[in-house]
Structure formats: C-alpha cells, structure tokens
Amino acid sequence: MKDFTDAVFAPDVIELMTAALEASVATLPEPVSSTQVTLLAESILRTAKAGEHDVAALQRIALMELQIAPRV
C-alpha cells in the first residue's frame, strides 16, 4: 500500500470510501486478489483526498484505474 500518512478524513468520508471499496470489490469476478483490493483502495484514498466524496464516482474511478493498471 502506498503511503497515505498525510491524509486525514472525517468519519463520514471514511464511511463513503468504505462503501465505494465494498461496491467495487463486489463487481469483480471471483477470486478477487489482495492486489486488486489494494489497487482499488489506493485509488479511492487518492481520489477522496483530492476532494471527491461521491460513492459512485469513487467506485467508477477505482474500477477504471484497475482496468488500466499494469498486470503483475
């Protein structure tokens, strides 16, 4: 996981990010890897830190970034 130590989120934003992550993971075919979950979480953290707090937008951006992420 990338370093997000400087990020500070209000409890309501954490709830939104959690909902976005859960919704994103739910759309993936099984088995879902820990790498996929990490990439989604990093995207959601980065996007929320930039000011986006809409669950659907957080989910959509995270899934789009996952699609273009290099395969390891």
C-alpha positions as CSV (number, residue, x, y, z in Angstrom):
1,M,0.0,0.0,0.0
2,K,1.3,3.4,-0.9
3,D,2.0,5.9,1.9
4,F,-1.1,7.9,2.8
5,T,0.1,9.1,6.2
6,D,-0.6,12.7,5.4
7,A,-4.2,12.0,4.5
8,V,-6.9,12.9,7.1
9,F,-10.5,12.0,6.5
10,A,-13.7,12.8,8.5
11,P,-15.7,9.8,9.8
12,D,-18.4,10.3,7.2
13,V,-15.9,10.3,4.4
14,I,-14.4,7.1,5.7
15,E,-17.9,5.6,5.5
16,L,-18.2,6.7,1.9
17,M,-14.8,5.3,1.0
18,T,-15.6,2.0,2.7
19,A,-18.9,1.8,0.7
20,A,-17.1,2.6,-2.5
21,L,-14.5,-0.1,-1.8
22,E,-17.1,-2.8,-0.9
23,A,-19.1,-1.9,-4.0
24,S,-16.0,-2.0,-6.2
25,V,-14.9,-5.4,-4.9
26,A,-18.4,-6.8,-5.3
27,T,-18.3,-6.1,-9.0
28,L,-15.2,-8.2,-9.6
29,P,-15.3,-11.8,-10.6
30,E,-14.1,-14.4,-8.1
31,P,-11.4,-14.9,-7.0
32,V,-10.6,-11.3,-6.0
33,S,-6.9,-11.0,-5.3
34,S,-5.4,-8.9,-2.5
35,T,-3.5,-6.9,-5.2
36,Q,-6.8,-5.9,-6.8
37,V,-8.3,-4.8,-3.4
38,T,-5.1,-2.8,-2.7
39,L,-5.2,-1.1,-6.0
40,L,-8.9,-0.2,-5.5
41,A,-8.3,1.1,-2.0
42,E,-5.3,3.2,-3.1
43,S,-7.4,4.7,-5.9
44,I,-10.3,5.5,-3.6
45,L,-7.9,7.1,-1.0
46,R,-6.2,9.2,-3.6
47,T,-9.4,10.3,-5.2
48,A,-11.1,11.1,-1.9
49,K,-8.0,13.0,-0.8
50,A,-8.4,15.1,-4.0
51,G,-11.9,16.1,-2.8
52,E,-14.2,13.6,-4.5
53,H,-16.8,12.2,-2.0
54,D,-19.4,10.7,-4.2
55,V,-19.5,6.9,-3.7
56,A,-20.4,6.2,-7.3
57,A,-17.6,8.4,-8.6
58,L,-15.1,6.8,-6.2
59,Q,-16.1,3.4,-7.3
60,R,-16.1,4.2,-11.0
61,I,-12.7,5.8,-10.9
62,A,-11.2,2.9,-8.9
63,L,-12.6,0.3,-11.3
64,M,-11.3,2.3,-14.3
65,E,-7.8,2.6,-12.8
66,L,-7.9,-1.1,-12.0
67,Q,-8.6,-1.9,-15.7
68,I,-5.6,0.2,-16.9
69,A,-3.2,-1.0,-14.1
70,P,-0.2,-3.0,-15.4
71,R,-0.7,-6.7,-14.8
72,V,1.9,-8.1,-12.3
